[in-house]
Amino acid sequence: MKLSTNNRAFLLGLAISSGLIFSNISYASSNKSFSGIPIQGALNSMQLTQLTTQDDEENDAEMQGQIKISWLQSFQDNTKLAQIKQDEAVALGNKTGLGQVIQAKLDEDEGYLVWELGMIGNHGNLMKLTLDAGNGNALKLEVKDQEDED
């Protein structure tokens, strides 16, 4: 089968672009940093999967928060460092559509300042949603099983 010059050029372009696409995919999967999901409204199932994967230590990516704190700073009152204040963090947690925030605590996670929000889910389950204290992005979601509560 003889190919015309146009067909050869098309196939060559297709091969090159495919190679670029696959190399970008492999680069993205090897780049294991995670800076969170902006909360614009209720989280979708894909976002929830990504957040719960972040709670799994074997599968999580390297968390990248906005406010890096030292080990010593984690024992201090860091409320002045937080760009997102407690009432904003609670409002963001309630905006996710997951349930109702019942507790908000400023804490350190993997060297970054975060808000840990205790929530009662829409189906009565307990959850902990971790938000970046710098920009309010959702970083991690832990859903407690009934067995965990015993």
C-alpha positions as CSV (number, residue, x, y, z in Angstrom):
1,M,0.0,0.0,0.0
2,K,1.5,3.3,-1.1
3,L,0.8,6.4,1.0
4,S,0.6,9.9,-0.4
5,T,2.8,12.6,1.0
6,N,-0.2,14.1,2.8
7,N,-1.1,10.8,4.4
8,R,2.5,10.3,5.5
9,A,2.7,13.8,7.0
10,F,-0.6,13.1,8.8
11,L,0.6,9.8,10.2
12,L,3.9,11.3,11.3
13,G,2.1,14.2,13.0
14,L,-0.2,11.7,14.7
15,A,2.7,9.6,16.0
16,I,4.6,12.6,17.3
17,S,1.5,14.1,19.1
18,S,0.7,10.7,20.6
19,G,4.2,10.4,21.9
20,L,3.9,13.9,23.5
21,I,0.6,13.1,25.1
22,F,1.8,9.8,26.6
23,S,5.0,11.4,27.8
24,N,3.0,14.2,29.5
25,I,0.7,11.6,31.1
26,S,3.7,9.6,32.5
27,Y,5.2,12.9,33.8
28,A,1.9,13.9,35.5
29,S,1.6,10.5,37.2
30,S,5.3,10.6,38.4
31,N,4.8,14.1,39.8
32,K,3.3,13.2,43.2
33,S,2.4,16.6,44.7
34,F,-1.1,17.5,45.7
35,S,-2.1,21.1,46.5
36,G,-5.8,20.4,47.1
37,I,-9.1,20.9,45.5
38,P,-10.7,24.4,45.5
39,I,-14.2,24.3,47.1
40,Q,-16.6,26.0,44.7
41,G,-19.7,24.1,45.8
42,A,-20.6,20.4,46.4
43,L,-17.7,18.1,45.7
44,N,-18.2,15.6,42.9
45,S,-17.4,11.9,43.1
46,M,-14.0,12.2,41.3
47,Q,-12.9,14.9,43.8
48,L,-14.1,12.8,46.7
49,T,-12.1,9.8,45.4
50,Q,-9.0,12.0,45.2
51,L,-9.5,13.4,48.7
52,T,-10.0,10.0,50.3
53,T,-7.0,8.6,48.4
54,Q,-5.0,11.3,50.1
55,D,-5.9,9.8,53.5
56,D,-4.4,6.4,52.3
57,E,-0.7,6.6,53.2
58,E,0.2,4.0,50.5
59,N,-1.5,5.9,47.7
60,D,-1.3,9.5,48.7
61,A,0.7,12.2,46.9
62,E,3.0,14.6,48.7
63,M,0.7,17.2,50.2
64,Q,1.6,20.8,49.3
65,G,0.0,23.4,51.6
66,Q,0.3,27.2,51.4
67,I,1.7,27.8,55.0
68,K,4.7,25.8,55.9
69,I,5.4,25.6,59.6
70,S,8.2,24.0,61.6
71,W,7.9,21.3,64.2
72,L,8.3,23.9,66.9
73,Q,5.7,26.2,65.5
74,S,3.2,23.3,65.6
75,F,3.0,23.7,69.4
76,Q,2.2,27.4,69.2
77,D,-0.9,29.4,68.6
78,N,-0.8,29.8,64.8
79,T,-4.2,31.5,64.3
80,K,-2.5,34.7,63.1
81,L,-0.6,32.7,60.4
82,A,-3.8,31.2,58.9
83,Q,-5.1,33.1,55.9
84,I,-8.4,31.3,56.2
85,K,-10.1,32.1,59.5
86,Q,-12.2,29.6,61.4
87,D,-15.6,30.9,60.3
88,E,-14.4,30.7,56.6
89,A,-13.1,27.2,57.1
90,V,-16.5,26.1,58.6
91,A,-18.4,27.8,55.7
92,L,-16.2,26.0,53.2
93,G,-16.7,22.7,54.9
94,N,-20.5,23.1,54.9
95,K,-20.4,24.1,51.2
96,T,-18.9,20.7,50.2
97,G,-22.3,19.0,50.4
98,L,-20.8,16.3,52.6
99,G,-22.7,17.2,55.8
100,Q,-22.5,19.6,58.7
101,V,-19.3,20.8,60.3
102,I,-19.4,20.3,64.1
103,Q,-15.8,21.1,65.0
104,A,-12.9,23.1,63.6
105,K,-9.3,22.9,64.8
106,L,-6.2,24.6,63.5
107,D,-3.4,22.0,63.3
108,E,-0.3,20.9,61.5
109,D,-0.3,18.1,58.8
110,E,2.9,17.1,57.0
111,G,4.5,20.4,57.9
112,Y,1.7,22.6,56.7
113,L,-0.9,24.6,58.6
114,V,-4.4,23.1,58.1
115,W,-7.9,23.2,59.4
116,E,-9.2,19.9,60.5
117,L,-13.0,19.9,60.3
118,G,-15.0,17.3,62.2
119,M,-18.2,16.7,60.3
120,I,-21.4,14.6,60.6
121,G,-22.1,13.3,57.1
122,N,-25.5,13.4,55.4
123,H,-25.9,9.7,56.3
124,G,-24.8,10.1,59.9
125,N,-21.2,9.0,59.5
126,L,-18.4,10.9,61.0
127,M,-15.8,12.5,58.8
128,K,-12.7,14.6,59.0
129,L,-12.1,17.1,56.2
130,T,-8.6,18.7,56.1
131,L,-8.4,22.2,54.5
132,D,-5.4,24.2,53.6
133,A,-5.2,27.2,56.1
134,G,-3.6,29.3,53.4
135,N,-6.2,29.0,50.5
136,G,-9.0,26.9,51.8
137,N,-8.4,24.0,49.4
138,A,-9.6,20.6,50.4
139,L,-6.6,18.4,51.0
140,K,-7.8,15.2,52.6
141,L,-11.0,13.4,53.6
142,E,-11.3,10.7,56.2
143,V,-14.6,8.8,56.5
144,K,-14.9,7.0,59.8
145,D,-16.5,3.5,59.6
146,Q,-19.0,2.4,62.3
147,E,-16.3,-0.1,63.3
148,D,-13.8,2.7,63.9
149,E,-16.0,4.3,66.5
150,D,-15.9,1.3,68.9
